[in-house]
């Protein structure tokens, strides 16, 4: 098996629950060696089923996910 230049990272949700706490929801994804060398943090919008949407009063909405370390 060949060595890959990619690394697993954890994408943590910035969404909040009804009580105002972080949801704790996350995705895992891979980033390439070239992106890692740039020194930037990955950030994208995805669906968080635990995030509370104040406009509709329901759970589940699209929120920003920010790069973190895998524990």
WONORLIN-V53658 format. One record per run of one state. SS is the DSSP state (h for helix, s for strand, l for the rest). FROM is the first residue (numbers start at 1). LEN is the number of residues. If there is no record, write none. Layout:
SS_FROM_LEN + SS_FROM_LEN
This chain:
l_1_6 + s_7_7 + l_14_2 + s_16_1 + l_17_5 + s_22_1 + l_23_3 + s_26_6 + l_32_1 + h_33_6 + l_39_4 + s_43_11 + l_54_4 + s_58_11 + l_69_3
